[in-house]
Amino acid sequence: MNRRLERAEQRGRLRERIARQRHELGLALAPAERLLAWADRLAGRWRPVAAWLRRHPLFAGSLLAGALLTRPKKHWKLLRWVLLGARFWRATAK
């Protein structure tokens, strides 16, 4: 019986500590709230675009090829970023 009481007290202290930590985290992240909200909106807008590009890879590839053929020297830096993004996309795709 005594052990159960100790465990219940321990759980109560743990819950209080968790609540305090959540409150402190909320206060610490308050300055970044606008930035996080902006990132959420950006991610929400990107998802439909990414889904459309997955359904139409030929169109996306032809746009990229057309851009590279018009001015290849200007777009090498962009191509590196696109390839890096494609690698990241494939690594995170489920």
C-alpha positions as CSV (number, residue, x, y, z in Angstrom):
1,M,0.0,0.0,0.0
2,N,2.8,2.4,1.0
3,R,4.5,1.7,-2.4
4,R,1.4,2.6,-4.3
5,L,1.1,5.8,-2.5
6,E,4.8,6.7,-3.2
7,R,4.2,5.9,-6.9
8,A,1.1,8.1,-7.0
9,E,3.0,10.9,-5.4
10,Q,5.9,10.4,-7.8
11,R,3.5,10.5,-10.8
12,G,1.9,13.7,-9.5
13,R,5.3,15.4,-9.2
14,L,6.2,14.2,-12.6
15,R,3.0,15.7,-14.1
16,E,3.6,19.0,-12.3
17,R,7.2,19.1,-13.7
18,I,5.9,18.3,-17.2
19,A,3.3,21.1,-17.0
20,R,5.9,23.5,-15.8
21,Q,8.3,22.5,-18.7
22,R,5.5,22.9,-21.2
23,H,4.7,26.4,-19.9
24,E,8.4,27.4,-20.0
25,L,8.7,26.0,-23.5
26,G,5.7,28.1,-24.6
27,L,7.3,31.2,-23.2
28,A,10.6,30.4,-24.8
29,L,9.0,29.9,-28.2
30,A,6.8,32.9,-28.1
31,P,9.2,35.2,-30.0
32,A,9.4,32.6,-32.8
33,E,5.6,32.2,-33.1
34,R,5.3,34.3,-36.2
35,L,8.2,32.5,-37.9
36,L,6.7,29.1,-37.1
37,A,3.3,30.2,-38.3
38,W,4.9,31.4,-41.6
39,A,6.6,28.1,-42.0
40,D,3.4,26.2,-41.4
41,R,1.6,28.3,-44.1
42,L,4.5,27.8,-46.5
43,A,4.4,24.0,-45.9
44,G,0.6,24.0,-46.4
45,R,0.9,25.8,-49.7
46,W,3.8,23.5,-50.9
47,R,2.0,20.2,-50.3
48,P,-0.5,20.6,-53.2
49,V,2.3,21.7,-55.5
50,A,4.5,18.8,-54.5
51,A,1.7,16.4,-55.1
52,W,1.0,17.9,-58.5
53,L,4.6,17.6,-59.5
54,R,4.7,14.0,-58.4
55,R,1.7,13.3,-60.6
56,H,3.3,15.2,-63.6
57,P,7.0,14.5,-63.5
58,L,7.4,14.8,-67.3
59,F,6.1,18.4,-67.2
60,A,8.4,19.3,-64.3
61,G,11.3,17.7,-66.1
62,S,10.6,19.5,-69.3
63,L,10.4,22.9,-67.6
64,L,13.8,22.2,-66.0
65,A,15.3,21.0,-69.2
66,G,13.9,24.1,-71.1
67,A,15.4,26.4,-68.5
68,L,18.8,24.7,-68.7
69,L,18.8,24.8,-72.5
70,T,18.0,28.5,-72.8
71,R,20.9,29.6,-70.6
72,P,22.9,26.7,-69.4
73,K,25.7,28.7,-67.7
74,K,23.3,30.8,-65.7
75,H,21.4,27.8,-64.3
76,W,24.2,25.5,-63.1
77,K,23.9,26.8,-59.6
78,L,20.1,26.3,-59.7
79,L,20.6,22.8,-61.1
80,R,22.8,21.9,-58.1
81,W,20.1,23.1,-55.7
82,V,17.4,21.2,-57.6
83,L,19.5,18.0,-57.5
84,L,20.1,18.5,-53.8
85,G,16.4,19.1,-53.3
86,A,15.5,16.0,-55.3
87,R,17.9,13.9,-53.3
88,F,16.4,15.2,-50.1
89,W,12.8,14.7,-51.4
90,R,13.6,11.1,-52.3
91,A,15.2,10.5,-48.9
92,T,12.2,11.8,-47.0
93,A,9.5,10.4,-49.3
94,K,7.6,7.5,-47.7
